[in-house]
Amino acid sequence: MNDSIVGFIGFGLIGGSIARALKEINPGNTLIAFNYNINKLGNGLKEALDDKVLDHITYDLNDRFPTCDIIFLCAPVLSNITYLTNLKNMIKPDCIVTDVGSVKGNIHKTVSELGLEHQFIGGHPMAGSEKTGYQNSHSKLLENAYYILTPTEKTPQDKLHKLYEIVSEIGAIPLILEPKEHDNITAAISHVPHIIASGLVNLVKESDDTAEKMRTLAAGGFKDITRIASSSPVMWQNICLTNTESISNVLNQYIACLQDMRNALERKDEDYIYRFFDTASEYRDSIPNKSIGMMKKVFEIYLDIIDEAGAIATIATLLATNRISIKNIGIIHNREFEQGVLRIEFYEEEASVLAVELLKKYRYTVYER
């Protein structure tokens, strides 16, 4: 990537990770961020300046943004649409405007209404975390993750090629889709699963007794399958309000699926119930693990330990002395769906692989997911 002036509107986990990656591949890039709060410099923006990831922060879009070669819209979906209107009359003709939102239909509609079809290319990096903010960003966050690009019908090929190359250079895997196709896919594999996870959590919360027995026993399998319910409420409110049609269609299919299962239970249909779980198990096992999907892959292992003082500290020290960083460690009290007493979570796959080799060397019984 040649030296470029790159602007960011919204600077959290995704914007910060893209900025870090762009600085890493070419320190000559000039990175600018817009701060909408004229009364306060956010901690993330200040930290990015201190890290020398950002070169400038501006409180006025008319300052510096007219010079940008690329602008990344990294705010919530509805806010990105508003910012497009503000950018329309100030950006230069060869500037590429892109976003990172997980809904494409609404923003493409606005782009068409504003006459920005020659400059806009929708974008959606399919990576992230339940953690938010610049402080959790990383230059490798998008590495080996699919990065969807949704050009308009009028997007010049040279602009599409340039953004495609940038996405590749930061380590992601670019994939071109139609906006509607993108929204249908994300509704099925991300948006509805988040609704289901949050619904399950709320169901348990509302069903629990005053002693909170459900909450106490919810560790292990339940907490794992509902992990995504910890994501930003504002972000998911925006997604539901902008991808409503596709989400509703998938929800209708899911509700019909649940009704079919309820009917099978009532008639004790052994064949249907078996096929329900068998088909799901077979299909899930066929899903590749090589690339990061929309929900960030968890790198974790489980192992058996003796119940004695210092057992966890011994393992933590062993990993630390071998320069293996861990994200989380703790005893699993509800092991109905897991093998192993101790769960260790890592930031990266390489760390989990090295940990398995090391722990087996010291004769620990390790269970990999």
Summary of the structure (lengths in Angstrom):
residues: 369
radius of gyration: 23.1
end to end distance: 37.8
largest distance: 68.0
contacts: 1123
relative contact order: 0.09
helix: 48%
strand: 15%
